[in-house]
Amino acid sequence: MLRTNLTHVLSEAEHSKLLQENENVMICCGRMGPMCIPVYETMEELENEYKHVKFADMEFDIQDARVIRNLPECRTFQGLPFVVYYKNGKVVKATSSIQSREQITEILDQHFGKQ
């Protein structure tokens, strides 16, 4: 399990439930590495500002993470983390590698609306 204060997605079933129960979801699929940790930290900060978005993490190396790794939007990604933004259960944006707070908030505002 990742050492973050985010909601942990541990299985395909939990991934599916999360998408069914939340209109706006941001999932960061990665490891506890130097490109991932800043994204987790930013997500933890943004949870208080974007109450209408569910923020979660998923370990890249677990078998069930294939629900993210095998997305068409992620097939060409080579750097961790894989970050996927869902609106009503559908992928609206996917990014890879480190993202700044500004890059993340721009995507959140564009796809989920400003808080």
C-alpha positions as CSV (number, residue, x, y, z in Angstrom):
1,M,0.0,0.0,0.0
2,L,1.2,3.5,-0.8
3,R,2.2,5.7,2.1
4,T,-0.2,8.6,1.4
5,N,-3.2,10.1,3.1
6,L,-5.3,9.5,0.0
7,T,-8.0,6.9,-0.5
8,H,-6.2,3.7,-1.5
9,V,-7.7,1.7,-4.4
10,L,-6.6,-1.9,-3.9
11,S,-8.6,-3.8,-6.5
12,E,-10.5,-3.6,-9.7
13,A,-13.7,-3.9,-7.7
14,E,-12.7,-0.9,-5.5
15,H,-11.8,1.1,-8.7
16,S,-15.2,0.3,-10.2
17,K,-17.0,1.3,-7.0
18,L,-15.1,4.5,-6.7
19,L,-16.1,5.5,-10.2
20,Q,-19.7,4.6,-9.6
21,E,-20.0,6.5,-6.4
22,N,-18.2,9.7,-7.4
23,E,-18.9,12.0,-10.4
24,N,-15.3,13.5,-10.5
25,V,-12.3,11.2,-9.7
26,M,-8.5,11.7,-9.9
27,I,-6.5,8.5,-9.5
28,C,-2.7,8.6,-9.3
29,C,-1.2,5.2,-10.1
30,G,2.4,5.0,-9.2
31,R,5.0,4.1,-6.6
32,M,6.7,5.9,-3.7
33,G,9.3,7.4,-6.1
34,P,10.6,10.9,-6.8
35,M,8.2,11.5,-9.7
36,C,5.2,10.2,-7.8
37,I,5.5,11.7,-4.3
38,P,5.1,15.3,-5.4
39,V,1.9,14.4,-7.2
40,Y,0.5,12.6,-4.1
41,E,1.4,15.6,-1.9
42,T,-0.3,18.0,-4.3
43,M,-3.4,15.8,-4.4
44,E,-3.5,15.7,-0.5
45,E,-3.4,19.5,-0.5
46,L,-6.1,19.8,-3.1
47,E,-8.5,17.5,-1.3
48,N,-9.5,20.4,0.9
49,E,-10.0,22.8,-2.0
50,Y,-11.8,20.6,-4.5
51,K,-14.5,18.9,-2.3
52,H,-16.3,17.9,-5.4
53,V,-13.4,15.7,-6.6
54,K,-12.5,12.3,-5.1
55,F,-8.7,11.9,-5.0
56,A,-7.2,8.4,-4.8
57,D,-4.1,6.4,-5.3
58,M,-3.3,3.0,-6.7
59,E,-0.1,1.0,-6.6
60,F,1.3,0.6,-10.0
61,D,2.7,-2.8,-9.5
62,I,-0.4,-4.7,-8.2
63,Q,-2.1,-6.9,-10.7
64,D,-5.4,-5.0,-10.5
65,A,-3.7,-1.8,-11.6
66,R,-4.1,-3.1,-15.1
67,V,-7.4,-1.1,-15.1
68,I,-5.2,2.0,-15.3
69,R,-2.1,0.6,-17.1
70,N,-4.2,-0.9,-19.9
71,L,-6.3,2.1,-20.6
72,P,-6.0,3.3,-24.3
73,E,-5.2,6.8,-22.9
74,C,-2.2,5.3,-21.0
75,R,-0.7,2.9,-23.6
76,T,2.1,5.2,-24.7
77,F,3.0,6.4,-21.3
78,Q,6.6,5.6,-20.2
79,G,7.0,7.6,-17.0
80,L,5.3,7.2,-13.6
81,P,2.9,8.1,-12.2
82,F,0.0,7.5,-14.5
83,V,-2.7,10.0,-13.5
84,V,-6.3,9.5,-14.8
85,Y,-9.2,11.9,-14.4
86,Y,-12.7,10.5,-14.7
87,K,-16.0,12.3,-15.1
88,N,-19.1,10.1,-14.6
89,G,-16.9,7.0,-15.0
90,K,-15.3,8.0,-18.3
91,V,-11.7,9.1,-18.8
92,V,-11.6,12.8,-19.6
93,K,-7.8,13.2,-19.3
94,A,-4.7,11.1,-18.5
95,T,-1.1,12.3,-17.9
96,S,2.2,10.7,-17.0
97,S,5.2,11.7,-15.1
98,I,5.5,14.5,-12.6
99,Q,2.9,17.2,-12.7
100,S,3.0,20.6,-10.9
101,R,0.2,21.9,-8.8
102,E,-0.6,24.4,-11.6
103,Q,-0.8,21.7,-14.2
104,I,-3.1,19.6,-12.0
105,T,-5.4,22.4,-11.0
106,E,-5.7,23.5,-14.7
107,I,-6.9,20.0,-15.6
108,L,-9.3,19.9,-12.6
109,D,-10.7,23.3,-13.4
110,Q,-11.1,22.4,-17.1
111,H,-12.8,19.0,-16.6
112,F,-14.5,19.3,-13.2
113,G,-15.0,23.1,-12.7
114,K,-13.4,25.4,-10.3
115,Q,-14.1,25.1,-6.6
